[in-house]
Amino acid sequence: MRKLILILALMLIATQSKADCTLETLNDTDCFQCGANCVAHVTYEDEVQPDGSTKSVGTMTLSGQGPMGGWYTESEPWYAVRNNIQNISIEEGITSIGYNAFINFLNLKNVELPQSLREIRPGGLENCTSLENLTIPDNVFIYNEALETTSIKTLVIPANSTLDPRAFKADNATPTLIEKLYCAPQMRQACEAAIAYRGDAAEVVEYIQTSDNQYLVGGKYYARLNDIGTPNYIKKRIYTIDEANRVAGEKNRVSIKYR
């Protein structure tokens, strides 16, 4: 009985130590330092493939406060496991994706960015050739080569972002796959410059934010910025109460009218 209790206790300790990732528990396999106050924890799950086999899929979660570090290519702390990572989740508090942080993550498919993010530094998501979708938060500076050579086809640039004209630049002749770049009117010039710099045929499409914080694109309304360009548009625009009152020509009306 004592032996069983001891084994269970050791298993519990091992599980706890593996689940924790702090600056004091760094190792070279699944817990990495990514800045002065930033740690990255990699976990793995078996995913069933179409042929019935299983594949170990890695998810990297970054947590902490402030900016990430920056690295020369192949000196990133997680360089050895980069091709095992399909998902990255950056938690609130982190303010930047560092220089060359996730360069050449060839199997990376999903990236979740926090609202606290303020910068995607050069090379931050460069050559992530399997990355197809990305939602950029407000107030983000997208640096040169930050999104070079990805598989993103549509991208929405928030109105208060800064887009370097070389953000999609590539060092080779491979064209960017972006087909539509959605931008607010005040960002149109920067978006066109970024596309023109590469000489690609991507279309820059304007969106307008309405007074009730919806987004209008080509006659369709979207409830969220992230929904632009998807089938999740609003068939009938929902007015605010004040707007409904003006449309109805009545005062102190509390119901909501539709157009």
Protein Blocks (a to p, Z undefined) as FASTA:
>chain_A
ZZmmmmmmmmmmmmmmmmpccfklgcfklpccfbjkbccdddddddddfkopacdddddd
dededjdddddehiafklmmmmmpmbdcddehiabdcehklgoilkbmbdcddfkbcbdc
ehklgoilkbmbdcddehiacdehklgoiabfbdcddfkbccdfklmgcfbfbdcfbfbd
cddfklmmmmmmmmmmnopabdcddddddfkopaceehiacfbfklgopakbcfbacddf
klmmmmnopahiabdcdZZ
